[in-house]
């Protein structure tokens, strides 16, 4: 048994609480009443389609959770519904198999999503059961108000009738129950819309609908684009050339960073040895006095300055190591660099990575930023390293010349 009555009751309480207390102002259709209708009708359709009791409870569980994403946003709310459902079910100790089935059922409620099995067909038909009711046209006006508030789209009465006529007419139910019981009732609503359109004297509702659909397409472009990107990430491999570019660039940056660190270590070792020799000689040969001390101290200063620049070139810099969920949703942090997450919990980091993998722009953008900032760090390393080498080269030359002049003057 995947779903027991306890889990179903918990989902009901959870959904009621969110939809009654956390739903933003302005929702007139997608409220608790709609969810209640979907839950009730999904059981009715499920029984007619021959589902067993456990399968019916499974569909009802998804029905309770399928519209909870509206508490966060209107467009693409299904993605948030899946996330909220996953968090709830994990908290209830549900299995990963059950969570994936519920997420798939919720995804099937998208208008442009084709159901993949009987359970998804039952939930999708239950979600659009309203089209076959006497209140369908009145509820359509409620949706029109929501679109005005949350999608910033306003329609004239004529435009809205054209859109509804096209949608009602093109929509098809998937279950046998839907085709046999609901489709004839929906057809009556189509006739009412057609009658209203004819009364206005319009000769071509189809042309007007096509125009409206193009306008709506602009509003839903972001949703459609996101769906395509998610599908591309999940179902397809990236272009081999892109993979090769990122792999080669990362390898080059890391190799250059290793080279810079190696050169800095060489400078540190050489100058440490030079300083040790100078101190050893200064202690054993106390006769080094007078003007001979100045070149000696100059060489020590050169070695110390060289070591400082070499250390600065290799000294690591770590960020705060903390990010928030808002940072992820706004794409303000790069999870590919350990300095941005080393103080976060595993659950938060896995959630952030999951969000990144769902968004191709975010994923490739993070990789691009990572390469960019690796280059910035690498440039700083080589700048300091070049400065260290210049100090060492010119400083040693000047120190040796000073030693030679000192001994020549002492001999003269």
Secondary structure, DSSP 8 states (H G I E B T S, - for coil): ----HHHHHHHHHHHHHHHHHTS-TT-SSSSHHHHHHHHHHHHHHHHHTT--HHHHHHHHHHHHHTTGGGGT-STTHHHHHHHHHHHHHHHTT--HHHHHHHHHHHHTTSTT----SHHHHHHHHHHTGGGGSTTHHHHHHHHHHHHHHHS-----HHHHHHHHHHHHHH----SHHIIIIIHHHHHHHHHHHHHHHHHTT-S-HHHHHHHHHHHHHHHTHHHHHHHHHHHHHHHS---HHHHHHHHHHHHHHHHHHHHHHHHHHHHHHHHHHHHHHHHHHHHH-TT--TTHHHHHHHHHHHHHHHHHHHHHHH----------HHHHHTT---TTSGGGTTTS-HHHHHHHHHHHHH-HHHHHHHHHHHHHHHHHHHHHHHHHHHHHHHHHHHHHHHHHHHHHHHHHHHH-
